[in-house]
Each structure stands twice: as structure tokens, then as C-alpha cells.
Amino acid sequence: MSQKSPLHPRNPHRGRYDLFALGKTHKPLVGFIQRNPVGEKTINFANPSAVVALNTALLKHCYGVAHWDIPKGFLCPPIPGRADYIHHLADLLDEPNYNPNIRVLDIGTGANLIYPIIGQHSYGWQVVGSDINADALSNARELIVKNELSSRIELRHQINPKAILSGIIHSDEQFDAVLCNPPFHRSAEEANAGSQRKTRQLSRHKRKKMPVGLNFGGNNNELWCDGGEVWFVSQMIRESVKFASQVKWFTSLVAKQEDMPAIINTLKKMSGCRYRIIEMAQGSKRSRFIAWRFVSHGAG
């Protein structure tokens, strides 16, 4: 990570990882610390065990998490970028301070529970996490219990594979925001090709060959769906009309810049819909999320 990070000003991961401090917080990380070609301390990001150890250390050190782990094969997300989404979302809500009255829905919370953990710790938010994968929810539920977060984080199982918001948002409740990190590949083949590209990039950086398919892991519903993120976000937009009076802001990450025109075209078809694009960056990587709301329902 660069010393001059373009991450959000409130993001605690703006500088290089303090691996010495993180290793003191979570001792298993120490065994994965190595030197890069210029002599700086780092870890092998192609080793999933090393990435899990780093995430565990970061969550303990920065977010007060006593216990964190994920089953083999589930997505182990890079925490700095996930934190950036939360901090930019707080700005969108005009709530940059601790506010335990804010309610947020995390679509596809996964086994890792990253967004609810960061949102709850950083801003005191109440978070509802939904997922289609019962095994992911089982692990997330264990994290909630072991970290005594039951009063702040709730989980809901999406049983309809074609629905996103429907069946999750109850008719009598309000949310300040919905956030989502959708599956962005269109097929398993495309997801595998993406993993191979990451592996080649790591190999060039490390100047040695890396095994294919490691990086940050992830199973099918986390990484791909028929139609990719264009279908997923567009479906989310179509469903959001039904909940326009119950949610202030709907938001979703969009991994691929080339997918933005199709998503924006769907938004433009929605009556009374206004949208914003929030650009984010981590080092040389650029990302974004799109946010929309319905002014006809008093959003302004």
C-alpha cells in the first residue's frame, strides 16, 4: 500500500500495514511475514492462509474483533477497500459521526461479515445482512455470537435465487441505506480467467511463478452469476421501486467501468429516480459504487 493513499480520509488503512503491530495483535500472522525484493516486510498475497491471518489481525487491531475466521473456499476480502465503501457511504448519508440509529442492509453479506463489522464498529450502525448461501450465514452467525454483536447485527436468508431485496425487506421497516458487493463475473469461466490474471500480476510482482486460483478465494454466488453485475444491479434497481418509500439510498459496487452505461440506462428508466456515482481508489486500482433514490417519495 502506498504511503500517499487515495483511500477515504477516515479509512484507518491509508498507510502501509504495520505488520509488527499486527503480528503482536494476532501472533499467527508472524509466520507469514516475509521481505519483498526491496527489503520491505509483506506477506504472500497468493497464499490464502496468509491473507486470512492478515484479515484476522486487521479486524482485531482496528475493529475490536475478538474472533474471526471463514470456511475454506469462501471470499476473504481485502479490508481497506471494503472500509472505503463504508466511509463513503457515511458521507452519502451525511452521517460522518457515530450514530447508532442508522440502519443499513448489506446484500450478500457472506461468511466474512466484513461490512456489518466495519459499519457497526466505525459508526455504530445497526446492520441487517442477507445472503443466499446458508453455509455462509452459518459462519456469519457464529462470528456475531462470538463477538457479542447480536444486538447490532441481524442475518436473513434469501431463499429465492432470482430475488435480491424482495423477501428480505419487511413491509414495516425502514433503512437508511442498502449496500451491496455483487457477483461481478458472468460465468465460472470468466471468474477463473480473472483469477488467472491476478495470479499473473502477482507472479510478475514477486518475479516467480504462482499457483493459479489462490488470491482472495470466493465461491460461485460470491464471484459470478448469470448476466454478471449488470444483471444483478439492474435487477436490484427494478426491485428497489417497490421499496422506494422504505429506503433512503440504494447503493451497489460496480467492479467494471464498462458495465456502468447499461446500469445507468436501467436507472434512467425508473420514474423519479436520481443517482450518483461515487468514485473510490486504492493504490492504482480504481473502483466505484452507484447510489440511487426516489425523489417522488420525499427523498429530495
PEKAKA-V411856 format. One record per residue. N is the residue number from 1. RES is the residue in three letters. SS is DSSP state (H for helix, E for strand, - for the rest). PHI is phi in degrees with one decimal (NA if undefined). PSI is psi in radians with two decimals (* if undefined). Layout:
N;RES;SS;PHI;PSI
N;RES;SS;PHI;PSI
//
This chain:
1;MET;-;NA;2.40
2;SER;-;-72.2;2.62
3;GLN;-;-66.4;-0.58
4;LYS;-;-99.8;1.33
5;SER;-;-81.4;2.42
6;PRO;-;-83.6;0.16
7;LEU;-;-62.4;2.84
8;HIS;-;-55.0;2.48
9;PRO;-;-57.0;-0.48
10;ARG;-;-90.3;-0.02
11;ASN;-;-73.1;2.15
12;PRO;-;-74.8;-0.01
13;HIS;-;-106.9;0.52
14;ARG;-;-72.8;-0.58
15;GLY;-;-92.9;-3.01
16;ARG;-;-66.5;2.65
17;TYR;-;-62.4;2.28
18;ASP;-;-85.5;1.47
19;LEU;H;-66.2;-0.47
20;PHE;H;-64.8;-0.85
21;ALA;H;-67.0;-0.70
22;LEU;H;-66.0;-0.64
23;GLY;H;-66.1;-0.57
24;LYS;H;-69.7;-0.60
25;THR;H;-71.6;-0.73
26;HIS;-;-133.4;1.66
27;LYS;H;-58.9;-0.59
28;PRO;H;-57.8;-0.40
29;LEU;H;-64.0;-0.56
30;VAL;H;-55.3;-0.67
31;GLY;H;-66.9;-0.24
32;PHE;H;-103.4;-0.08
33;ILE;-;-76.4;2.31
34;GLN;E;-142.0;3.10
35;ARG;E;-103.0;2.42
36;ASN;-;-84.3;3.10
37;PRO;-;-58.2;-0.39
38;VAL;-;-100.7;0.18
39;GLY;-;89.8;0.10
40;GLU;-;-85.7;2.58
41;LYS;E;-72.0;2.39
42;THR;E;-155.8;-3.02
43;ILE;-;-128.6;2.93
44;ASN;-;-85.6;1.79
45;PHE;-;-71.9;-0.10
46;ALA;-;-88.4;-0.04
47;ASN;-;-101.1;1.91
48;PRO;H;-60.8;-0.56
49;SER;H;-66.8;-0.65
50;ALA;H;-66.3;-0.70
51;VAL;H;-67.2;-0.71
52;VAL;H;-62.8;-0.73
53;ALA;H;-63.2;-0.71
54;LEU;H;-64.4;-0.81
55;ASN;H;-60.9;-0.74
56;THR;H;-60.7;-0.75
57;ALA;H;-64.1;-0.76
58;LEU;H;-62.9;-0.75
59;LEU;H;-68.2;-0.62
60;LYS;H;-70.4;-0.79
61;HIS;H;-73.7;-0.71
62;CYS;H;-101.4;-0.37
63;TYR;H;-127.8;0.17
64;GLY;-;65.9;0.42
65;VAL;-;-82.3;2.18
66;ALA;-;-82.8;-0.57
67;HIS;-;-139.2;2.31
68;TRP;-;-154.3;2.31
69;ASP;-;-164.7;2.81
70;ILE;-;-134.8;2.62
71;PRO;-;-66.2;2.69
72;LYS;-;-58.2;2.36
73;GLY;-;95.9;-0.21
74;PHE;-;-89.8;2.75
75;LEU;-;-62.6;2.24
76;CYS;-;-110.3;1.65
77;PRO;-;-77.8;2.59
78;PRO;-;-70.2;2.02
79;ILE;H;-67.2;-0.69
80;PRO;H;-54.7;-0.76
81;GLY;H;-68.4;-0.64
82;ARG;H;-65.3;-0.71
83;ALA;H;-63.2;-0.64
84;ASP;H;-61.1;-0.73
85;TYR;H;-58.0;-0.78
86;ILE;H;-62.1;-0.78
87;HIS;H;-69.8;-0.67
88;HIS;H;-68.0;-0.59
89;LEU;H;-65.8;-0.69
90;ALA;H;-59.8;-0.68
91;ASP;H;-65.8;-0.72
92;LEU;H;-59.8;-0.67
93;LEU;-;-79.2;-0.08
94;ASP;-;58.0;0.68
95;GLU;-;-131.9;1.18
96;PRO;-;-78.2;-0.02
97;ASN;-;-112.3;3.01
98;TYR;-;-64.0;2.13
99;ASN;-;-144.8;1.70
100;PRO;-;-71.1;-0.05
101;ASN;-;-88.5;-0.19
102;ILE;-;-72.9;2.31
103;ARG;E;-116.0;2.26
104;VAL;E;-129.4;2.46
105;LEU;E;-107.4;2.17
106;ASP;E;-104.2;1.89
107;ILE;E;-82.1;2.16
108;GLY;-;75.8;0.87
109;THR;-;-63.9;-0.47
110;GLY;-;74.9;3.13
111;ALA;-;-73.3;-0.36
112;ASN;-;-84.2;-0.44
113;LEU;-;59.9;0.49
114;ILE;H;-63.6;-0.88
115;TYR;H;-62.9;-0.80
116;PRO;H;-59.9;-0.70
117;ILE;H;-62.5;-0.85
118;ILE;H;-67.9;-0.75
119;GLY;H;-64.0;-0.71
120;GLN;H;-69.0;-0.79
121;HIS;H;-70.3;-0.76
122;SER;H;-74.5;-0.61
123;TYR;H;-131.5;-0.04
124;GLY;-;76.5;0.24
125;TRP;-;-63.5;2.58
126;GLN;E;-85.2;2.28
127;VAL;E;-127.9;2.31
128;VAL;E;-104.9;2.18
129;GLY;E;-109.0;2.31
130;SER;E;-119.3;2.68
131;ASP;E;-158.9;2.69
132;ILE;-;-87.8;-0.29
133;ASN;-;-96.7;1.98
134;ALA;H;-65.2;-0.58
135;ASP;H;-68.0;-0.68
136;ALA;H;-61.9;-0.78
137;LEU;H;-64.9;-0.60
138;SER;H;-62.3;-0.76
139;ASN;H;-68.6;-0.72
140;ALA;H;-61.5;-0.68
141;ARG;H;-63.7;-0.67
142;GLU;H;-64.0;-0.69
143;LEU;H;-63.1;-0.71
144;ILE;H;-61.6;-0.82
145;VAL;H;-65.6;-0.83
146;LYS;H;-68.4;-0.41
147;ASN;-;-103.8;0.18
148;GLU;-;54.2;0.88
149;LEU;-;-112.7;0.24
150;SER;-;-61.2;-0.48
151;SER;-;-80.2;-0.19
152;ARG;-;-119.4;-0.38
153;ILE;E;-127.4;2.26
154;GLU;E;-121.8;2.57
155;LEU;E;-117.9;2.52
156;ARG;E;-135.7;2.44
157;HIS;E;-94.9;2.13
158;GLN;-;-86.1;1.92
159;ILE;-;-93.5;-0.17
160;ASN;-;-99.9;1.95
161;PRO;-;-66.4;-0.25
162;LYS;-;-102.3;-0.01
163;ALA;-;-109.4;2.69
164;ILE;-;-122.7;-1.03
165;LEU;-;-94.1;-0.64
166;SER;-;-63.2;2.36
167;GLY;-;87.1;-0.15
168;ILE;-;-110.4;-0.86
169;ILE;-;-80.6;2.11
170;HIS;-;-77.7;2.71
171;SER;-;-68.3;-0.34
172;ASP;-;-108.8;0.36
173;GLU;-;-127.8;2.78
174;GLN;-;-121.9;2.56
175;PHE;E;-128.8;2.49
176;ASP;E;-76.3;-0.54
177;ALA;E;-158.5;2.68
178;VAL;E;-114.1;2.33
179;LEU;E;-121.9;2.73
180;CYS;E;-158.8;2.38
181;ASN;-;-114.8;1.57
182;PRO;-;-75.2;2.77
183;PRO;-;-64.5;2.14
184;PHE;-;-102.3;-0.21
185;HIS;E;-87.4;2.72
186;ARG;-;-92.1;-0.24
187;SER;-;-161.4;2.92
188;ALA;H;-63.0;-0.63
189;GLU;H;-64.1;-0.72
190;GLU;H;-66.6;-0.68
191;ALA;H;-63.1;-0.74
192;ASN;H;-64.8;-0.68
193;ALA;H;-63.3;-0.66
194;GLY;H;-63.3;-0.72
195;SER;H;-63.9;-0.67
196;GLN;H;-66.2;-0.66
197;ARG;H;-63.6;-0.76
198;LYS;H;-62.5;-0.70
199;THR;H;-63.7;-0.73
200;ARG;H;-63.9;-0.68
201;GLN;H;-64.4;-0.76
202;LEU;H;-63.3;-0.68
203;SER;H;-62.7;-0.74
204;ARG;H;-64.9;-0.69
205;HIS;H;-67.6;-0.73
206;LYS;H;-86.1;-0.18
207;ARG;-;60.9;0.57
208;LYS;-;-155.1;2.80
209;LYS;-;-73.5;2.36
210;MET;-;-112.1;2.61
211;PRO;-;-66.9;2.51
212;VAL;-;-75.5;2.51
213;GLY;-;89.1;0.33
214;LEU;-;-96.0;-1.48
215;ASN;-;31.7;-2.13
216;PHE;-;-101.3;0.18
217;GLY;-;69.6;-2.78
218;GLY;-;121.2;2.42
219;ASN;-;-100.8;-3.05
220;ASN;H;-60.4;-0.84
221;ASN;H;-71.6;-0.27
222;GLU;H;-84.0;-0.55
223;LEU;H;-106.3;-0.53
224;TRP;E;-149.8;2.74
225;CYS;-;-153.1;2.81
226;ASP;-;-58.0;2.14
227;GLY;-;92.3;-0.17
228;GLY;H;61.3;-2.74
229;GLU;H;-70.4;-0.41
230;VAL;H;-62.5;-0.85
231;TRP;H;-63.8;-0.80
232;PHE;H;-62.9;-0.89
233;VAL;H;-68.1;-0.66
234;SER;H;-63.5;-0.71
235;GLN;H;-64.3;-0.70
236;MET;H;-61.2;-0.71
237;ILE;H;-63.6;-0.80
238;ARG;H;-62.0;-0.72
239;GLU;H;-70.0;-0.50
240;SER;H;-63.9;-0.43
241;VAL;H;-56.7;-0.70
242;LYS;H;-63.3;-0.48
243;PHE;H;-112.3;0.37
244;ALA;-;-58.4;-0.59
245;SER;-;-87.6;-0.05
246;GLN;-;-108.4;-0.22
247;VAL;E;-130.1;2.26
248;LYS;E;-72.8;-0.84
249;TRP;E;-134.0;2.25
250;PHE;E;-99.3;2.36
251;THR;E;-140.8;2.72
252;SER;E;-155.2;2.44
253;LEU;E;-63.8;2.58
254;VAL;-;-129.1;1.89
255;ALA;-;-71.9;-0.62
256;LYS;-;-108.5;2.10
257;GLN;H;-57.7;-0.60
258;GLU;H;-69.5;-0.23
259;ASP;H;-86.6;-0.19
260;MET;H;-62.5;-0.77
261;PRO;H;-57.6;-0.72
262;ALA;H;-66.6;-0.67
263;ILE;H;-68.5;-0.75
264;ILE;H;-63.8;-0.65
265;ASN;H;-60.7;-0.68
266;THR;H;-64.8;-0.73
267;LEU;H;-61.7;-0.69
268;LYS;H;-66.1;-0.33
269;LYS;-;-83.5;-0.19
270;MET;-;-88.6;2.18
271;SER;-;-65.9;2.31
272;GLY;-;73.2;0.24
273;CYS;E;-92.9;2.33
274;ARG;E;-122.7;2.46
275;TYR;E;-133.8;2.77
276;ARG;E;-134.3;2.66
277;ILE;E;-114.9;2.12
278;ILE;E;-106.0;1.98
279;GLU;E;-83.8;2.47
280;MET;E;-134.6;2.87
281;ALA;E;-154.4;2.57
282;GLN;E;-139.4;1.83
283;GLY;-;63.1;-2.25
284;SER;-;-87.0;-0.12
285;LYS;E;-83.5;2.28
286;ARG;E;-108.0;2.43
287;SER;E;-143.7;3.10
288;ARG;E;-163.5;2.76
289;PHE;E;-131.8;2.64
290;ILE;E;-105.9;2.41
291;ALA;E;-126.5;2.42
292;TRP;E;-142.7;2.72
293;ARG;E;-151.3;3.01
294;PHE;E;-116.5;1.90
295;VAL;H;-70.6;-0.41
296;SER;H;-67.6;-0.21
297;HIS;H;-107.6;0.44
298;GLY;-;87.1;0.23
299;ALA;-;-75.9;-0.40
300;GLY;-;85.2;*
//
